[in-house]
């Protein structure tokens, strides 16, 4: 096998793991803290991507600048959806919660279809899109490197938030025990609201990056929901610390198969789904 | 009461319903003339939705929420497409075989996935669907056609004879033929549902749904019960997929395994009323109407109706339309007293 091809595949796998970690950690946050398995998570990501496109077309915003607009907007969207819907199913059976977020996902995806149509959209005139440099035989795209760095900074920022701030301590307390947290005077509902909104905002920022990397279509949301699930399931449901390793593993597997297997590019998604499927089945063998 | 005596009255009702379905296209034609071509399509879509919904509900009665309906639909569609292409199987035989293939897949998938609960089962079945789609996509294109897919021969080719009939009548005869096959699959699904609801199986299903451990103590084998439900719920979808492949004339990995199928299958019974025979039927009729209305004004995004209905149903009508109507009915009766 060609060594430089292998190195290239490993590099691009590592670089894309950042974005995956960013999207997956939002999902893990919602699962770990609120206990909601959010099937609409990828739709926040998709909305983020299309807002970036719209901002670039209508106002000429550079995607880096749009992050500053998209993140607060998605935060508000997350807060709004929590307040109007998710809040009311917190006590309901797990399946009702899943079905509710599934419904929210369908609504968001089809809203995007109504507004932007079904075709992939490309953000126009980004000066740094095709920038790249070489390290030996390996080519590193500036966009991929940038998205990796920004994503990892945000993921580390979230860890900082969780472990070094009062808000994060509140989140962890609520995750451990809803009742215990409210007994010591935490506002549980507001913590949930902020958590859900932060989760949406993180996905939205991921969407900004995908708008630069690819030309997304409204169906990209569901794909990323499932990719995030693969990572979350691999890390252990609700386990926020394992996300980075799981992302690296999954991204490497995807990149190796896509680059080294002949005709492997269309197998990309199959890799993720096989991982979810196998992990769930093998984990299921252990008594729950 | 013997099981037969409990089932029989419902089967009689079903038989009457089947006769009504048989005469439905003719009645529509007599009433609407040329416009009946699209009306028959509308009732065919409603029947398709009812099959999806009712078969999904069969498994839901054991407490498992499946997201694999698109997989069974695609399996049925592709098996009839491949059979008509490579084996000299008569077209009418390909449809039951589609059901058999879907059932076999469920039989293989069930033992490994059914021990997962709730969201885990849902995610596992969804990822199975996507893997199956990828496999079909990856098969050498001289076998399964790759991304563009395969053409599937039509079941009905009414020929236009000038002077004997109008153009629209040809289309009507074709649509009527497909409607009758859909109706047959629907009646078969209803029969399955009735048999489950009117025999001891109903108690087994309900026991497994409410509490598996208690069910096991009572002598119900949860694993076997869920597997039975999974297989029974997959066969009608396989049949539907096979008929739909002939009706639409082609199969491809994207549309045939579309998540839309799964969404329709789960939203409709939740909206109509879970764990009943009438609920999914009612839900399908209403939703087919809503979808048709929206489709006329929007070219994409009409699926939004299903999202809104799902969110609304989860938040405000836990028992679905059936529960809502039941409440209304009881209130009336109490007011009359």
Interface residues (C-beta under 8 A of the other chain):
Chain A: X37 X85 X88 X89 X92 X94 X95 X96 X98 X99 X100 X102 X103 X104 X105 X106 X107 X108 X109 X110 X111 X113 X114 X117 X118 X222 X226 X229 X230 X233 X263 X266 X267 X269 X270 X272 X273 X274 X276 X277 X280 X281 X284 X288
Chain B: X65 X112 X113 X115 X116 X117 X118 X119 X120 X122 X123 X124 X126 X127 X128 X130 X131 X134 X135 X137 X138 X259 X263 X266 X267 X270 X298 X300 X301 X302 X303 X304 X306 X307 X308 X309 X310 X311 X314 X315 X318
